[in-house]
């Protein structure tokens, strides 16, 4: 089960890093202060999850949790740049972020339903999924 815990922590950490990257690449395009505040809160939530994983990771592995690679970051940045080239509306920004959030929810739910893991790891995954499900509800208001 130790390997499962490591795999789960790695996957959720990558998802949290990807969420942070997407928000970072998007934030400068947002003009609406209320939406900026929402995105900053979501960024903080992702950061908190990533930090919690980094805190407990040494209990399972001597290394560091997986992060998004340079190529993935570049592709995320490029995708956001291209999709907001002609439309930087709140609706477009929310749509782009919702696509990523939905992928995170699907991955998180699959992990919760299919993997055995320690309770503290399960709590992190549950928090990650719950945070993203809340994000969906908030971002839908901007579509």
C-alpha positions in Angstrom: 0.0 0.0 0.0 3.0 2.3 0.4 3.5 2.5 -3.3 -0.2 3.3 -3.8 0.1 6.2 -1.3 3.1 7.5 -3.2 1.3 7.3 -6.6 -1.8 9.0 -5.2 0.3 11.8 -3.6 2.2 12.3 -6.9 -1.0 12.5 -8.9 -2.7 14.9 -6.6 0.4 17.0 -6.3 0.7 17.2 -10.1 -2.9 18.2 -10.3 -2.5 20.9 -7.7 0.6 22.3 -9.5 -1.3 22.2 -12.8 -4.1 24.2 -11.2 -1.7 26.8 -9.9 0.0 27.0 -13.3 -3.3 27.5 -15.1 -4.4 30.2 -12.7 -1.0 31.9 -12.9 -1.1 32.0 -16.7 -4.7 33.3 -16.6 -4.7 35.9 -13.9 -3.1 38.7 -15.9 -5.8 38.4 -18.5 -8.6 38.9 -15.9 -9.9 42.5 -15.6 -12.8 41.7 -13.2 -11.6 42.2 -9.6 -14.2 39.8 -8.2 -13.1 37.0 -10.6 -9.4 37.9 -9.8 -10.3 37.4 -6.1 -11.9 34.0 -6.8 -8.9 32.9 -8.8 -6.5 34.0 -6.1 -8.5 32.0 -3.5 -8.4 28.9 -5.8 -4.6 29.4 -6.3 -4.2 29.5 -2.5 -6.3 26.4 -2.1 -4.1 24.5 -4.6 -1.0 25.8 -2.9 -2.3 24.6 0.5 -2.9 21.1 -0.9 0.5 21.0 -2.5 2.2 22.1 0.7 0.3 19.4 2.7 1.5 16.7 0.3 5.1 18.0 0.6 4.8 17.8 4.4 3.7 14.2 4.5 5.5 12.9 1.4 8.7 12.0 3.4 6.7 9.5 5.4 6.3 7.5 2.1 9.2 8.3 0.0 12.7 10.0 0.3 12.2 12.1 -2.8 9.9 14.9 -3.7 6.4 14.6 -5.1 6.0 14.9 -8.8 5.4 18.3 -10.3 4.3 19.4 -13.7 7.1 19.2 -16.2 8.4 22.0 -18.3 6.6 20.7 -21.5 3.3 20.5 -19.7 3.7 24.0 -18.3 4.6 25.3 -21.8 1.6 23.5 -23.4 -0.7 24.9 -20.7 0.6 28.4 -21.2 0.4 28.1 -25.0 -3.2 26.8 -24.8 -4.4 29.6 -22.6 -2.6 32.2 -24.8 -4.2 30.9 -28.0 -7.7 30.5 -26.5 -7.7 34.0 -25.0 -6.1 35.7 -28.0 -9.4 37.2 -29.2 -11.6 36.6 -26.1 -10.5 37.4 -22.6 -14.0 37.6 -21.2 -14.9 36.3 -17.8 -16.9 33.6 -19.6 -14.0 32.4 -21.7 -11.6 32.4 -18.7 -14.2 30.5 -16.6 -14.7 28.0 -19.4 -11.0 27.3 -19.8 -10.5 26.8 -16.0 -13.6 24.6 -15.7 -12.2 22.2 -18.3 -9.1 21.7 -16.2 -11.0 21.6 -12.9 -13.3 18.9 -14.3 -10.3 16.8 -15.3 -9.1 17.1 -11.7 -12.4 16.1 -10.3 -12.6 13.0 -12.5 -9.0 12.0 -11.6 -9.6 12.6 -7.9 -12.9 10.7 -7.8 -11.3 7.7 -9.7 -8.5 7.7 -7.1 -11.0 7.8 -4.2 -13.1 5.0 -5.7 -10.4 2.7 -6.9 -7.3 3.0 -4.7 -6.5 1.9 -1.2 -4.6 4.5 0.8 -3.8 5.7 4.3 -6.5 7.9 5.9 -4.3 11.0 5.8 -3.7 10.5 2.1 -7.4 10.0 1.5 -8.2 13.1 3.5 -5.9 15.2 1.1 -7.5 13.6 -2.0 -11.0 14.3 -0.6 -10.1 17.9 0.2 -8.7 18.3 -3.3 -11.8 17.0 -4.9 -14.1 18.9 -2.7 -12.2 22.1 -3.4 -12.5 21.5 -7.1 -16.2 20.8 -6.9 -16.7 24.0 -5.1 -14.6 25.8 -7.8 -17.0 24.4 -10.4 -20.0 26.0 -8.7 -18.2 29.4 -8.3 -16.8 29.4 -11.9 -20.2 28.5 -13.4 -21.4 32.0 -12.3 -19.0 33.5 -14.8 -20.0 31.5 -17.8 
